[in-house]
């Protein structure tokens, strides 16, 4: 009986984790959850991440895998609503970094909770997925 209870708990945990992933991806796609973005200045790169997931995952490797999966799911969910060309695997990070000049020009209009270092260099911010696409960096270029 205890073995069955253990299996049931594992299944429930897995279902809860899957539900969390889907809910998070949909919330991002619908603009209900903001995407955290860490900025590296040399060379200039933007790294999307989800601060709200930190408490849900103990292992850093698992967290990064889940974040990438959620971002990919969010892009797929978003494309169901808005027609965009897209590729798979790390798409959001590639999209953000694909047009740095445009992104940097319009960031003040779309980013929130912006953080700066002592030299007033942008180090982090949050943004909605739809605002990234408004910047036209997610549009498919053939």
C-alpha positions in Angstrom: 0.0 0.0 0.0 2.8 2.4 0.8 4.4 1.8 -2.6 1.2 2.8 -4.3 0.9 5.9 -2.2 4.5 6.8 -3.2 3.7 6.3 -6.9 0.6 8.4 -6.5 2.5 11.2 -4.8 5.1 11.1 -7.6 2.4 11.3 -10.3 0.7 14.2 -8.5 4.0 16.1 -8.2 4.6 15.5 -11.9 1.1 16.7 -12.8 1.5 19.8 -10.7 4.9 20.6 -12.3 3.4 20.1 -15.8 0.4 22.3 -14.8 2.8 25.0 -13.5 4.8 24.9 -16.8 1.7 25.3 -19.0 0.1 28.0 -16.8 3.4 29.9 -16.8 3.8 29.6 -20.5 0.2 30.8 -21.2 0.6 33.7 -18.7 3.7 34.9 -20.5 2.1 34.5 -23.9 -1.0 36.4 -22.8 1.1 39.2 -21.2 -0.1 38.4 -17.7 3.4 37.5 -16.5 6.5 39.6 -17.2 9.8 38.1 -18.4 12.8 39.0 -16.4 15.8 40.0 -18.5 19.4 40.1 -17.3 21.7 42.4 -19.3 25.4 41.7 -19.9 27.2 44.8 -21.2 30.4 43.3 -22.6 29.4 42.0 -25.1 25.9 43.3 -25.0 23.6 40.3 -24.5 20.1 40.0 -23.0 19.3 36.8 -21.0 15.6 36.1 -20.4 14.7 34.3 -17.1 11.8 33.9 -14.7 12.4 35.1 -11.1 9.0 33.6 -10.1 10.2 30.1 -10.8 13.2 30.2 -8.5 11.3 29.0 -5.5 9.7 26.1 -7.4 12.9 24.3 -8.4 15.8 23.3 -6.2 18.2 22.3 -8.9 19.7 25.0 -11.1 20.1 22.8 -14.1 16.5 21.7 -13.9 15.4 25.3 -13.5 17.3 26.4 -16.7 15.8 23.5 -18.7 12.3 24.3 -17.5 12.8 28.0 -18.2 13.9 27.3 -21.8 10.9 24.9 -22.2 8.5 27.5 -20.8 9.8 30.2 -23.1 9.5 27.9 -26.1 5.9 26.9 -25.1 5.1 30.6 -24.5 6.3 31.4 -28.0 4.2 28.6 -29.5 1.1 29.8 -27.4 1.8 33.4 -28.6 2.0 32.3 -32.2 -1.4 30.7 -31.9 -2.8 34.2 -31.2 -0.5 36.3 -33.4 1.0 35.0 -36.6 4.8 35.0 -36.3 7.4 32.9 -38.0 9.5 31.0 -35.4 12.1 28.4 -34.8 12.6 26.2 -31.8 15.2 26.0 -29.1 16.3 29.1 -27.3 14.1 31.2 -29.6 13.3 34.0 -27.1 17.0 34.6 -26.3 17.9 34.6 -29.9 15.0 36.9 -30.8 16.0 39.4 -28.1 19.6 39.4 -29.2 18.8 39.3 -32.9 18.2 43.1 -33.2 20.1 44.7 -30.3 20.0 48.2 -31.9 16.2 48.3 -32.3 15.7 46.6 -28.9 18.0 49.1 -27.1 16.3 52.1 -28.8 12.8 51.1 -27.7 13.5 49.5 -24.4 12.5 52.6 -22.3 9.0 52.4 -23.7 8.4 48.7 -23.1 10.6 47.6 -20.1 9.5 47.9 -16.5 11.4 47.5 -13.2 14.6 48.5 -14.9 17.8 48.1 -12.7 21.0 50.0 -13.2 24.5 49.6 -11.8 26.5 52.4 -10.1 27.6 53.7 -13.5 23.9 54.0 -14.7 24.3 51.0 -17.1 21.2 48.9 -17.5 21.6 45.5 -15.8 18.1 44.0 -15.7 14.5 44.6 -16.5 11.1 42.9 -17.1 9.1 42.9 -20.3 5.9 41.3 -21.8 6.3 38.9 -24.7 3.9 41.0 -26.8 6.1 44.1 -26.2 9.1 42.1 -27.6 7.1 41.3 -30.7 6.0 45.0 -31.0 9.7 45.8 -31.4 9.6 43.6 -34.5 12.5 41.5 -33.3 10.4 38.3 -33.2 9.1 38.7 -36.8 10.4 36.1 -39.1 12.9 37.3 -41.6 13.2 35.2 -44.7 
